[in-house]
């Protein structure tokens, strides 16, 4: 009974069917096919603005390639100290940018604020001896499972734009955030000032395709060439395109995310006052009692320990296909513990 990660979830049947439908011969390769040709229009309709969509195989590739196009090798990306690009991507943003630095700022529950960014950057003198901040990266939903509202993104983007920085959003769980907010996807991206979105699909029923959604047209050419150079331009790209087209059809991306969010809310109610962070999306961080983690694992539940061991915080992730029966079993085990 896996609550360890939504990366282990299954693949939606409609996405598998879309891949199968693209399995026959095609008239072109390297994105020169009918599926790839539909991506920009489909996602432009979704976001209600013109955008360019470049499929890649991992979220790490999406983040690293997007940021590499935004910052020079002597530059820097401002991000939260717990951001995925800092703690979980093995230096990929630094590598693909040719050496750009990550400048870390703090903020409660995984979220940056204008005040925390200003405070975190207060000692940066802007001299020739320092890296040049060129981008702000936000994680939506955050590593603590919390969500930025449209107004919060706007406030951060306003601060960043005033300093000449571009805005990147790591949207590995973007669907969960949009489903929870009940807003238009454009409200928390381009309308709020986001230049590039790394749109995750794999965690939310996808298979092997993630998307770089580019709202700033001036970045498209650079990211295209960086994607090829990074080995992220497959010859049979129609299979990635087919996945990403099916992913958003009939709003199934939001249906899947809403199901995961609803399951997480059930767990949140069970843990009540033991929650380490507010539960906004599909992740639950809870403080366990002594011995509780061992008892839950012995009962067959998988989850991650989180943070400092002495805090006894565990992370439970509800996936789009986590069954009600599995959630019921965990609720019963929590009650028994």
C-alpha beads as a LAMMPS data file, in Angstrom:
LAMMPS data file: protein, C-alpha beads

337 atoms
336 bonds

1 atom types
1 bond types

-500.0 500.0 xlo xhi
-500.0 500.0 ylo yhi
-500.0 500.0 zlo zhi

Masses

1 110.0

Atoms # bond

1 1 1 0.000 0.000 0.000
2 1 1 2.113 2.781 -1.407
3 1 1 1.924 6.331 -0.096
4 1 1 5.596 6.951 -0.802
5 1 1 5.319 8.822 -4.109
6 1 1 2.867 9.518 -6.912
7 1 1 5.726 8.712 -9.299
8 1 1 4.866 5.068 -8.632
9 1 1 1.237 5.512 -9.716
10 1 1 -0.244 3.856 -12.765
11 1 1 -0.841 5.292 -16.215
12 1 1 -4.277 6.474 -17.309
13 1 1 -5.932 4.183 -19.836
14 1 1 -6.673 7.043 -22.241
15 1 1 -2.989 7.971 -22.316
16 1 1 -2.014 4.373 -23.059
17 1 1 -4.624 4.327 -25.820
18 1 1 -3.198 7.528 -27.288
19 1 1 0.280 5.982 -27.417
20 1 1 -1.117 2.891 -29.113
21 1 1 -2.937 5.046 -31.659
22 1 1 0.355 6.713 -32.571
23 1 1 2.174 3.397 -32.989
24 1 1 1.703 3.157 -36.736
25 1 1 4.001 4.762 -39.301
26 1 1 4.265 8.536 -39.383
27 1 1 5.105 11.000 -42.109
28 1 1 7.797 12.686 -40.032
29 1 1 10.232 12.425 -37.150
30 1 1 11.813 14.786 -34.609
31 1 1 8.531 16.610 -33.859
32 1 1 7.618 16.782 -37.565
33 1 1 4.430 14.758 -37.112
34 1 1 0.719 15.438 -36.753
35 1 1 0.690 14.864 -32.988
36 1 1 3.545 17.251 -32.242
37 1 1 2.035 19.815 -34.607
38 1 1 -1.105 19.947 -32.444
39 1 1 0.638 20.581 -29.118
40 1 1 1.032 24.362 -29.277
41 1 1 -2.584 24.973 -30.261
42 1 1 -3.971 22.548 -27.673
43 1 1 -2.037 24.086 -24.817
44 1 1 -2.608 27.625 -26.061
45 1 1 -6.326 26.880 -25.772
46 1 1 -5.810 25.414 -22.302
47 1 1 -3.942 28.477 -21.015
48 1 1 -5.879 31.006 -23.137
49 1 1 -2.691 32.495 -24.564
50 1 1 -0.147 31.635 -27.229
51 1 1 2.542 29.303 -25.939
52 1 1 5.086 26.799 -27.205
53 1 1 5.203 23.272 -25.770
54 1 1 8.374 21.175 -25.869
55 1 1 8.078 17.634 -24.491
56 1 1 10.880 16.131 -22.410
57 1 1 11.230 12.858 -20.556
58 1 1 11.664 14.100 -16.974
59 1 1 10.781 17.009 -14.732
60 1 1 14.466 17.500 -14.001
61 1 1 15.116 18.028 -17.712
62 1 1 12.221 20.469 -17.954
63 1 1 13.461 22.531 -15.010
64 1 1 17.133 22.479 -15.940
65 1 1 16.650 23.345 -19.614
66 1 1 14.189 26.136 -18.861
67 1 1 16.450 27.708 -16.251
68 1 1 19.528 27.332 -18.458
69 1 1 17.813 29.518 -21.061
70 1 1 17.001 32.148 -18.433
71 1 1 20.349 32.607 -16.719
72 1 1 23.931 33.031 -17.977
73 1 1 26.759 30.821 -16.622
74 1 1 27.736 33.657 -14.270
75 1 1 24.120 34.066 -13.199
76 1 1 21.905 32.748 -10.428
77 1 1 18.438 31.379 -9.796
78 1 1 16.671 32.515 -6.636
79 1 1 14.610 29.742 -5.066
80 1 1 13.349 28.339 -1.774
81 1 1 15.863 26.439 0.350
82 1 1 13.637 23.361 0.068
83 1 1 12.991 23.698 -3.669
84 1 1 13.177 20.500 -5.692
85 1 1 15.725 22.063 -8.054
86 1 1 18.024 22.455 -5.038
87 1 1 17.484 19.303 -2.973
88 1 1 16.477 16.659 -5.534
89 1 1 17.990 17.304 -8.956
90 1 1 21.641 16.374 -8.463
91 1 1 22.972 19.752 -9.642
92 1 1 21.181 19.550 -13.019
93 1 1 20.244 23.275 -13.136
94 1 1 23.843 24.236 -12.398
95 1 1 25.189 21.740 -14.933
96 1 1 22.881 22.612 -17.831
97 1 1 23.304 26.351 -17.277
98 1 1 27.083 26.000 -17.427
99 1 1 27.619 26.875 -13.777
100 1 1 24.868 29.239 -12.660
101 1 1 24.320 29.283 -8.905
102 1 1 21.186 28.699 -6.837
103 1 1 20.598 31.433 -4.257
104 1 1 18.439 30.101 -1.429
105 1 1 15.754 31.950 0.493
106 1 1 13.569 30.708 3.322
107 1 1 9.834 30.828 3.834
108 1 1 7.266 29.030 5.957
109 1 1 5.745 25.785 4.681
110 1 1 7.907 25.748 1.571
111 1 1 6.640 29.059 0.208
112 1 1 8.542 32.195 -0.702
113 1 1 7.127 35.649 -0.029
114 1 1 8.300 39.049 -1.254
115 1 1 9.576 39.708 2.269
116 1 1 11.535 36.441 2.474
117 1 1 13.100 36.992 -0.952
118 1 1 14.032 40.561 -0.063
119 1 1 15.534 39.392 3.215
120 1 1 17.372 36.505 1.598
121 1 1 18.889 38.757 -1.018
122 1 1 19.723 41.631 1.342
123 1 1 23.413 40.754 1.529
124 1 1 23.806 40.500 -2.238
125 1 1 25.796 43.565 -3.224
126 1 1 25.541 43.242 -6.990
127 1 1 29.272 43.636 -7.476
128 1 1 31.479 42.097 -10.140
129 1 1 32.595 39.531 -7.559
130 1 1 29.134 37.966 -7.263
131 1 1 26.835 35.984 -9.500
132 1 1 24.026 37.888 -11.190
133 1 1 20.481 36.829 -10.188
134 1 1 18.470 36.387 -13.371
135 1 1 15.499 34.175 -12.499
136 1 1 13.122 33.334 -9.680
137 1 1 11.896 29.742 -9.508
138 1 1 8.659 28.845 -7.709
139 1 1 7.461 25.318 -6.956
140 1 1 3.724 24.682 -7.446
141 1 1 2.700 22.787 -5.355
142 1 1 5.669 23.244 -3.013
143 1 1 7.861 20.588 -1.467
144 1 1 5.712 20.933 1.658
145 1 1 2.511 20.339 -0.281
146 1 1 1.340 23.939 -0.028
147 1 1 0.056 26.093 -2.880
148 1 1 0.713 29.601 -4.149
149 1 1 -2.444 31.551 -4.922
150 1 1 -2.608 33.711 -8.027
151 1 1 -2.131 36.840 -5.920
152 1 1 0.927 35.350 -4.219
153 1 1 2.506 34.493 -7.570
154 1 1 1.742 37.996 -8.841
155 1 1 3.364 39.602 -5.811
156 1 1 6.526 37.545 -6.203
157 1 1 6.621 38.128 -9.948
158 1 1 6.229 41.864 -9.455
159 1 1 9.222 41.906 -7.115
160 1 1 11.270 39.746 -9.485
161 1 1 10.408 41.706 -12.626
162 1 1 11.347 44.943 -10.882
163 1 1 14.806 43.419 -10.400
164 1 1 14.997 42.212 -14.005
165 1 1 14.488 38.524 -13.249
166 1 1 12.489 36.049 -15.288
167 1 1 9.983 33.727 -13.593
168 1 1 10.101 29.939 -13.766
169 1 1 7.510 27.644 -12.214
170 1 1 8.325 24.046 -11.337
171 1 1 4.875 22.512 -11.799
172 1 1 5.530 18.860 -11.063
173 1 1 2.183 18.879 -9.208
174 1 1 0.697 21.834 -11.075
175 1 1 -2.530 19.933 -11.762
176 1 1 -3.073 19.353 -8.048
177 1 1 -2.573 23.056 -7.403
178 1 1 -5.013 24.174 -10.097
179 1 1 -7.606 21.610 -9.009
180 1 1 -7.319 22.782 -5.398
181 1 1 -7.527 26.470 -6.295
182 1 1 -10.384 25.957 -8.736
183 1 1 -8.880 28.617 -10.973
184 1 1 -8.021 28.952 -14.645
185 1 1 -4.472 27.615 -15.290
186 1 1 -3.541 30.943 -16.836
187 1 1 -4.341 32.782 -13.611
188 1 1 -1.391 31.249 -11.752
189 1 1 1.017 31.261 -14.698
190 1 1 1.302 33.801 -17.504
191 1 1 -1.325 36.206 -16.136
192 1 1 0.616 36.262 -12.873
193 1 1 3.955 36.847 -14.614
194 1 1 5.339 33.330 -15.188
195 1 1 7.588 33.059 -18.257
196 1 1 8.076 29.277 -18.384
197 1 1 6.179 26.434 -16.704
198 1 1 7.633 22.965 -16.230
199 1 1 4.351 21.064 -16.442
200 1 1 4.369 17.677 -14.772
201 1 1 2.185 14.870 -16.115
202 1 1 3.875 11.667 -14.959
203 1 1 2.813 12.068 -11.307
204 1 1 -0.796 12.614 -12.393
205 1 1 -1.500 9.645 -14.626
206 1 1 1.054 10.273 -17.349
207 1 1 3.645 7.798 -18.580
208 1 1 6.952 9.148 -19.905
209 1 1 6.331 12.732 -20.998
210 1 1 6.602 16.079 -19.210
211 1 1 6.239 19.481 -20.860
212 1 1 8.138 22.738 -21.001
213 1 1 5.389 25.319 -21.566
214 1 1 6.959 28.555 -22.790
215 1 1 4.971 31.785 -22.529
216 1 1 7.898 34.110 -23.306
217 1 1 8.472 33.641 -27.021
218 1 1 12.002 35.055 -26.808
219 1 1 13.088 31.907 -24.907
220 1 1 11.769 29.356 -27.390
221 1 1 14.741 29.105 -29.737
222 1 1 17.260 28.751 -26.935
223 1 1 15.282 26.011 -25.209
224 1 1 14.774 24.161 -28.513
225 1 1 18.514 23.911 -29.105
226 1 1 19.274 23.118 -25.452
227 1 1 16.698 20.313 -25.549
228 1 1 18.388 18.764 -28.587
229 1 1 21.861 19.149 -27.071
230 1 1 20.661 17.467 -23.871
231 1 1 19.402 14.409 -25.743
232 1 1 15.768 15.280 -25.052
233 1 1 14.593 15.357 -28.694
234 1 1 13.577 11.770 -29.513
235 1 1 13.199 10.765 -33.140
236 1 1 9.722 9.350 -32.474
237 1 1 8.523 12.353 -30.548
238 1 1 4.947 11.659 -31.552
239 1 1 4.628 9.291 -28.588
240 1 1 5.430 12.043 -26.100
241 1 1 3.132 14.439 -27.936
242 1 1 0.306 11.909 -27.965
243 1 1 0.615 11.504 -24.193
244 1 1 0.524 15.240 -23.542
245 1 1 -2.469 15.736 -25.836
246 1 1 -4.441 12.984 -24.121
247 1 1 -3.375 14.275 -20.710
248 1 1 -5.474 17.450 -20.983
249 1 1 -8.379 16.188 -23.092
250 1 1 -11.802 16.596 -21.452
251 1 1 -10.065 18.117 -18.411
252 1 1 -8.967 14.654 -17.284
253 1 1 -5.769 16.131 -15.829
254 1 1 -7.914 18.044 -13.336
255 1 1 -10.212 15.093 -12.649
256 1 1 -7.205 12.925 -11.754
257 1 1 -5.660 15.628 -9.590
258 1 1 -8.919 16.321 -7.770
259 1 1 -9.222 12.628 -6.874
260 1 1 -5.728 12.655 -5.355
261 1 1 -6.438 15.873 -3.467
262 1 1 -9.662 14.470 -2.038
263 1 1 -7.856 11.410 -0.719
264 1 1 -5.236 13.613 0.928
265 1 1 -7.950 15.615 2.677
266 1 1 -9.296 12.404 4.201
267 1 1 -5.854 11.637 5.623
268 1 1 -5.485 15.211 6.834
269 1 1 -8.689 14.876 8.845
270 1 1 -7.359 11.693 10.444
271 1 1 -4.076 13.274 11.505
272 1 1 -5.862 16.457 12.679
273 1 1 -3.573 18.418 15.002
274 1 1 -0.522 16.323 14.075
275 1 1 -0.112 17.968 10.662
276 1 1 3.296 19.546 10.061
277 1 1 2.023 21.721 7.176
278 1 1 -1.368 22.713 5.807
279 1 1 -2.715 20.157 3.330
280 1 1 -3.444 22.017 0.094
281 1 1 -2.913 19.345 -2.552
282 1 1 -2.164 15.604 -2.484
283 1 1 0.634 15.420 0.098
284 1 1 0.194 14.995 3.845
285 1 1 3.035 15.666 6.276
286 1 1 2.254 14.364 9.746
287 1 1 4.078 13.974 13.054
288 1 1 3.963 10.334 14.094
289 1 1 3.930 9.006 17.623
290 1 1 6.911 6.977 18.899
291 1 1 6.908 3.604 17.188
292 1 1 4.016 4.530 14.901
293 1 1 6.106 4.555 11.727
294 1 1 7.361 1.039 12.384
295 1 1 3.852 -0.206 13.119
296 1 1 2.449 1.308 9.922
297 1 1 5.262 -0.126 7.830
298 1 1 4.835 -3.565 9.385
299 1 1 1.178 -3.358 8.353
300 1 1 2.261 -2.891 4.733
301 1 1 2.229 0.888 4.258
302 1 1 5.082 2.624 2.438
303 1 1 5.888 6.312 3.014
304 1 1 8.880 8.601 3.392
305 1 1 10.389 9.868 6.606
306 1 1 10.782 13.625 6.238
307 1 1 13.149 16.218 7.653
308 1 1 15.023 15.803 10.927
309 1 1 14.528 12.301 12.403
310 1 1 13.840 13.704 15.855
311 1 1 10.726 15.450 14.499
312 1 1 9.229 12.097 13.404
313 1 1 7.543 13.673 10.365
314 1 1 6.288 11.331 7.660
315 1 1 5.130 12.211 4.145
316 1 1 2.099 10.446 2.700
317 1 1 1.358 11.060 -0.986
318 1 1 -2.049 10.167 -2.413
319 1 1 -1.910 9.400 -6.129
320 1 1 -4.628 9.836 -8.735
321 1 1 -5.317 6.091 -8.635
322 1 1 -4.975 5.428 -4.906
323 1 1 -8.089 3.447 -4.116
324 1 1 -10.596 4.357 -1.433
325 1 1 -9.984 0.891 0.046
326 1 1 -6.284 1.613 0.455
327 1 1 -7.012 4.970 2.076
328 1 1 -9.566 3.320 4.384
329 1 1 -6.958 0.785 5.449
330 1 1 -4.484 3.535 6.328
331 1 1 -7.158 5.462 8.234
332 1 1 -7.931 2.354 10.264
333 1 1 -4.223 1.796 10.960
334 1 1 -3.761 5.409 12.045
335 1 1 -6.740 5.141 14.373
336 1 1 -5.376 1.909 15.837
337 1 1 -1.922 3.401 16.334

Bonds

1 1 1 2
2 1 2 3
3 1 3 4
4 1 4 5
5 1 5 6
6 1 6 7
7 1 7 8
8 1 8 9
9 1 9 10
10 1 10 11
11 1 11 12
12 1 12 13
13 1 13 14
14 1 14 15
15 1 15 16
16 1 16 17
17 1 17 18
18 1 18 19
19 1 19 20
20 1 20 21
21 1 21 22
22 1 22 23
23 1 23 24
24 1 24 25
25 1 25 26
26 1 26 27
27 1 27 28
28 1 28 29
29 1 29 30
30 1 30 31
31 1 31 32
32 1 32 33
33 1 33 34
34 1 34 35
35 1 35 36
36 1 36 37
37 1 37 38
38 1 38 39
39 1 39 40
40 1 40 41
41 1 41 42
42 1 42 43
43 1 43 44
44 1 44 45
45 1 45 46
46 1 46 47
47 1 47 48
48 1 48 49
49 1 49 50
50 1 50 51
51 1 51 52
52 1 52 53
53 1 53 54
54 1 54 55
55 1 55 56
56 1 56 57
57 1 57 58
58 1 58 59
59 1 59 60
60 1 60 61
61 1 61 62
62 1 62 63
63 1 63 64
64 1 64 65
65 1 65 66
66 1 66 67
67 1 67 68
68 1 68 69
69 1 69 70
70 1 70 71
71 1 71 72
72 1 72 73
73 1 73 74
74 1 74 75
75 1 75 76
76 1 76 77
77 1 77 78
78 1 78 79
79 1 79 80
80 1 80 81
81 1 81 82
82 1 82 83
83 1 83 84
84 1 84 85
85 1 85 86
86 1 86 87
87 1 87 88
88 1 88 89
89 1 89 90
90 1 90 91
91 1 91 92
92 1 92 93
93 1 93 94
94 1 94 95
95 1 95 96
96 1 96 97
97 1 97 98
98 1 98 99
99 1 99 100
100 1 100 101
101 1 101 102
102 1 102 103
103 1 103 104
104 1 104 105
105 1 105 106
106 1 106 107
107 1 107 108
108 1 108 109
109 1 109 110
110 1 110 111
111 1 111 112
112 1 112 113
113 1 113 114
114 1 114 115
115 1 115 116
116 1 116 117
117 1 117 118
118 1 118 119
119 1 119 120
120 1 120 121
121 1 121 122
122 1 122 123
123 1 123 124
124 1 124 125
125 1 125 126
126 1 126 127
127 1 127 128
128 1 128 129
129 1 129 130
130 1 130 131
131 1 131 132
132 1 132 133
133 1 133 134
134 1 134 135
135 1 135 136
136 1 136 137
137 1 137 138
138 1 138 139
139 1 139 140
140 1 140 141
141 1 141 142
142 1 142 143
143 1 143 144
144 1 144 145
145 1 145 146
146 1 146 147
147 1 147 148
148 1 148 149
149 1 149 150
150 1 150 151
151 1 151 152
152 1 152 153
153 1 153 154
154 1 154 155
155 1 155 156
156 1 156 157
157 1 157 158
158 1 158 159
159 1 159 160
160 1 160 161
161 1 161 162
162 1 162 163
163 1 163 164
164 1 164 165
165 1 165 166
166 1 166 167
167 1 167 168
168 1 168 169
169 1 169 170
170 1 170 171
171 1 171 172
172 1 172 173
173 1 173 174
174 1 174 175
175 1 175 176
176 1 176 177
177 1 177 178
178 1 178 179
179 1 179 180
180 1 180 181
181 1 181 182
182 1 182 183
183 1 183 184
184 1 184 185
185 1 185 186
186 1 186 187
187 1 187 188
188 1 188 189
189 1 189 190
190 1 190 191
191 1 191 192
192 1 192 193
193 1 193 194
194 1 194 195
195 1 195 196
196 1 196 197
197 1 197 198
198 1 198 199
199 1 199 200
200 1 200 201
201 1 201 202
202 1 202 203
203 1 203 204
204 1 204 205
205 1 205 206
206 1 206 207
207 1 207 208
208 1 208 209
209 1 209 210
210 1 210 211
211 1 211 212
212 1 212 213
213 1 213 214
214 1 214 215
215 1 215 216
216 1 216 217
217 1 217 218
218 1 218 219
219 1 219 220
220 1 220 221
221 1 221 222
222 1 222 223
223 1 223 224
224 1 224 225
225 1 225 226
226 1 226 227
227 1 227 228
228 1 228 229
229 1 229 230
230 1 230 231
231 1 231 232
232 1 232 233
233 1 233 234
234 1 234 235
235 1 235 236
236 1 236 237
237 1 237 238
238 1 238 239
239 1 239 240
240 1 240 241
241 1 241 242
242 1 242 243
243 1 243 244
244 1 244 245
245 1 245 246
246 1 246 247
247 1 247 248
248 1 248 249
249 1 249 250
250 1 250 251
251 1 251 252
252 1 252 253
253 1 253 254
254 1 254 255
255 1 255 256
256 1 256 257
257 1 257 258
258 1 258 259
259 1 259 260
260 1 260 261
261 1 261 262
262 1 262 263
263 1 263 264
264 1 264 265
265 1 265 266
266 1 266 267
267 1 267 268
268 1 268 269
269 1 269 270
270 1 270 271
271 1 271 272
272 1 272 273
273 1 273 274
274 1 274 275
275 1 275 276
276 1 276 277
277 1 277 278
278 1 278 279
279 1 279 280
280 1 280 281
281 1 281 282
282 1 282 283
283 1 283 284
284 1 284 285
285 1 285 286
286 1 286 287
287 1 287 288
288 1 288 289
289 1 289 290
290 1 290 291
291 1 291 292
292 1 292 293
293 1 293 294
294 1 294 295
295 1 295 296
296 1 296 297
297 1 297 298
298 1 298 299
299 1 299 300
300 1 300 301
301 1 301 302
302 1 302 303
303 1 303 304
304 1 304 305
305 1 305 306
306 1 306 307
307 1 307 308
308 1 308 309
309 1 309 310
310 1 310 311
311 1 311 312
312 1 312 313
313 1 313 314
314 1 314 315
315 1 315 316
316 1 316 317
317 1 317 318
318 1 318 319
319 1 319 320
320 1 320 321
321 1 321 322
322 1 322 323
323 1 323 324
324 1 324 325
325 1 325 326
326 1 326 327
327 1 327 328
328 1 328 329
329 1 329 330
330 1 330 331
331 1 331 332
332 1 332 333
333 1 333 334
334 1 334 335
335 1 335 336
336 1 336 337
